[in-house]
Amino acid sequence: MAKPATRRVVREDPVSRAFGDRVRILREQANLTLEQFSKQSGVSRAMLSKVERGEKSPTIGVARRIALALETSFSTLMGDDDAPRRAFAVVRKDQRQIFRDSKTGFERFLLSPVMAGMAVEVVLHHLPPKTSTGKLPAYPQGTSKHVLATHGRVTVRTKDTETVLDEGDSLYFEVDVEHWFENKTARRCEYYLVISVPPSYGRRSDGKA
């Protein structure tokens, strides 16, 4: 007698579920269909559907494209919109918003508080040996990044430039072009980013974050 088929239980990732819920809510507030959302973001409809259902954790490049299409910030998608907004905020180490790429091991830690309308984000990147963040889409014109290498060696690339930073080196560049970070060495690298965005970035035309 054949045994009944067993159902595989898929454990839901609460972080992916919360991220997907925020994406869906913002898309609906913008009156975008999945098809329109796909065209604006350059991300496939199938991927967006899985992200909204919490079935897929997007790479940082895909997440950034989603944020730009929704005219919001990456931090807003990762954080809690109901968090208190105040001029003084402490972010404890165990309270950091963390993004991990399961394929590469790349980690992004948001060090600044999640507050609507902030013009600066401070993040920490951990990049394993022989890996890359993947290509990151261009930010709105006027956005810049300050990079400080604190461990190992990181290569900062655009289509036309390649800059190698050793421990203690820093770099400032405007990020209105596609760019990415690489670790070409055999040891882990770590670097800090200070992202300065235009005052209007991260706020929707209707005044909602």
C-alpha positions as CSV (number, residue, x, y, z in Angstrom):
1,M,0.0,0.0,0.0
2,A,1.4,3.3,-1.0
3,K,2.2,5.8,1.7
4,P,0.4,9.1,1.6
5,A,2.5,12.0,0.3
6,T,4.0,14.1,3.0
7,R,3.7,17.9,2.8
8,R,6.9,19.9,3.2
9,V,6.5,22.6,5.8
10,V,8.1,25.9,4.8
11,R,9.0,28.0,7.7
12,E,8.2,31.6,7.2
13,D,10.9,34.2,7.6
14,P,9.5,37.0,9.7
15,V,12.0,39.5,8.3
16,S,11.0,38.6,4.7
17,R,7.3,38.7,5.6
18,A,7.6,42.2,7.1
19,F,9.6,43.5,4.2
20,G,7.1,42.1,1.7
21,D,4.2,43.6,3.6
22,R,5.8,47.1,3.4
23,V,6.5,46.7,-0.3
24,R,2.9,45.7,-1.0
25,I,1.4,48.5,1.1
26,L,3.5,51.2,-0.5
27,R,2.7,49.8,-4.0
28,E,-1.0,49.8,-3.3
29,Q,-0.7,53.4,-1.9
30,A,1.0,54.4,-5.1
31,N,-1.9,52.8,-7.1
32,L,0.5,50.5,-9.0
33,T,-0.3,47.1,-10.4
34,L,2.4,44.4,-10.2
35,E,2.9,44.8,-14.0
36,Q,3.4,48.6,-13.6
37,F,5.6,48.1,-10.6
38,S,7.7,45.6,-12.6
39,K,8.2,48.1,-15.4
40,Q,9.2,50.9,-13.1
41,S,11.6,48.8,-11.0
42,G,13.1,46.6,-13.7
43,V,12.4,43.6,-11.5
44,S,10.3,40.7,-12.8
45,R,6.6,40.4,-11.9
46,A,7.2,36.9,-10.6
47,M,10.0,38.1,-8.3
48,L,8.0,41.0,-7.0
49,S,5.1,38.7,-6.2
50,K,7.3,36.4,-4.2
51,V,8.8,39.3,-2.3
52,E,5.4,40.7,-1.4
53,R,4.3,37.3,-0.1
54,G,7.5,36.9,2.0
55,E,8.6,33.9,0.0
56,K,11.7,35.5,-1.4
57,S,14.4,37.6,0.3
58,P,15.7,40.0,-2.4
59,T,19.3,40.8,-3.0
60,I,20.4,44.3,-2.0
61,G,20.4,45.3,-5.7
62,V,16.8,44.2,-6.2
63,A,15.7,45.7,-2.9
64,R,17.3,49.1,-3.9
65,R,15.4,49.0,-7.3
66,I,12.2,48.3,-5.4
67,A,12.8,51.3,-3.1
68,L,13.6,53.6,-6.0
69,A,10.5,52.6,-7.9
70,L,8.4,53.3,-4.8
71,E,10.2,56.6,-4.2
72,T,11.2,55.6,-0.7
73,S,14.4,54.6,1.0
74,F,15.9,51.2,1.6
75,S,15.8,51.9,5.4
76,T,12.0,52.6,5.2
77,L,11.4,49.3,3.6
78,M,13.6,47.5,6.2
79,G,12.4,49.5,9.3
80,D,9.2,50.0,11.3
81,D,7.1,53.0,10.0
82,D,5.6,53.2,13.4
83,A,8.9,53.7,15.2
84,P,9.0,56.9,17.3
85,R,10.4,59.9,15.4
86,R,12.6,62.0,17.6
87,A,15.7,64.2,17.4
88,F,17.6,61.9,19.8
89,A,17.7,58.2,19.1
90,V,20.1,55.4,20.2
91,V,20.5,52.3,18.0
92,R,21.8,49.4,20.2
93,K,23.9,46.8,18.5
94,D,21.2,44.1,18.9
95,Q,18.6,46.5,17.4
96,R,20.3,47.1,14.1
97,Q,18.4,46.4,10.9
98,I,20.3,43.7,9.1
99,F,20.2,42.6,5.5
100,R,22.0,39.3,4.6
101,D,22.4,37.8,1.1
102,S,22.1,34.1,1.6
103,K,23.9,33.4,-1.7
104,T,27.1,35.4,-1.1
105,G,27.1,36.0,2.7
106,F,27.2,39.7,2.2
107,E,25.8,41.6,5.2
108,R,24.5,45.2,5.5
109,F,24.0,46.7,8.9
110,L,22.0,49.9,9.3
111,L,23.6,51.9,12.0
112,S,21.5,55.1,11.8
113,P,18.0,55.2,13.3
114,V,15.0,54.5,11.0
115,M,13.3,57.9,10.8
116,A,11.3,59.3,7.9
117,G,12.9,62.2,6.0
118,M,16.5,61.6,7.2
119,A,19.1,62.9,4.8
120,V,21.9,60.7,5.9
121,E,22.2,56.9,6.4
122,V,25.2,55.2,8.1
123,V,25.7,51.6,7.2
124,L,28.3,48.9,7.8
125,H,29.1,46.3,5.1
126,H,30.7,42.9,5.7
127,L,31.9,41.3,2.4
128,P,33.3,37.7,2.4
129,P,36.3,36.8,0.3
130,K,36.0,36.7,-3.5
131,T,32.4,38.2,-3.4
132,S,30.6,41.2,-4.6
133,T,27.5,43.2,-3.5
134,G,26.3,42.9,-7.1
135,K,25.5,45.9,-9.2
136,L,23.6,48.6,-7.3
137,P,21.3,50.9,-9.3
138,A,21.9,54.6,-9.6
139,Y,20.5,56.8,-6.9
140,P,18.7,60.1,-7.5
141,Q,21.0,62.9,-8.7
142,G,22.7,64.6,-5.8
143,T,23.2,61.5,-3.7
144,S,26.7,60.7,-2.5
145,K,28.5,58.0,-0.6
146,H,31.5,58.3,1.7
147,V,33.3,55.0,2.0
148,L,35.8,54.1,4.9
149,A,37.7,50.8,4.7
150,T,38.3,49.4,8.2
151,H,39.3,45.8,7.6
152,G,40.8,44.2,4.5
153,R,40.7,45.6,1.0
154,V,37.5,46.7,-0.9
155,T,37.3,47.7,-4.5
156,V,34.7,50.3,-5.4
157,R,33.6,50.1,-9.1
158,T,31.4,51.9,-11.6
159,K,31.2,51.3,-15.3
160,D,34.2,53.6,-15.9
161,T,36.2,53.6,-12.7
162,E,37.8,51.1,-10.3
163,T,39.2,52.3,-6.9
164,V,41.0,50.1,-4.4
165,L,40.7,51.0,-0.7
166,D,43.0,49.5,1.9
167,E,42.4,49.7,5.7
168,G,42.1,53.4,6.7
169,D,41.5,54.6,3.2
170,S,38.4,56.6,2.4
171,L,36.5,57.7,-0.7
172,Y,33.8,60.1,-1.6
173,F,31.8,59.7,-4.8
174,E,28.4,60.7,-6.3
175,V,26.2,57.6,-6.9
176,D,23.9,58.8,-9.7
177,V,25.5,55.9,-11.7
178,E,25.3,52.1,-11.4
179,H,28.0,51.0,-8.9
180,W,29.1,48.1,-6.8
181,F,31.6,46.9,-4.2
182,E,34.0,43.9,-4.6
183,N,36.3,41.9,-2.3
184,K,38.9,40.3,-4.6
185,T,41.0,39.1,-1.7
186,A,41.1,35.9,0.3
187,R,40.1,37.6,3.6
188,R,36.9,39.3,4.7
189,C,36.6,43.0,4.3
190,E,34.6,45.5,6.2
191,Y,33.8,49.1,5.4
192,Y,31.5,51.9,6.5
193,L,29.2,54.0,4.2
194,V,27.8,57.4,4.9
195,I,25.0,58.0,2.4
196,S,23.9,61.6,1.9
197,V,20.6,61.9,0.0
198,P,18.8,65.0,-1.4
199,P,16.2,66.4,1.1
200,S,13.3,65.3,-1.0
201,Y,14.5,61.7,-1.3
202,G,12.6,59.2,0.7
203,R,9.4,61.3,0.8
204,R,6.5,60.8,-1.6
205,S,4.9,63.6,-3.5
206,D,1.9,63.3,-1.2
207,G,4.0,63.9,1.8
208,K,4.1,60.3,3.0
209,A,7.4,58.7,3.7
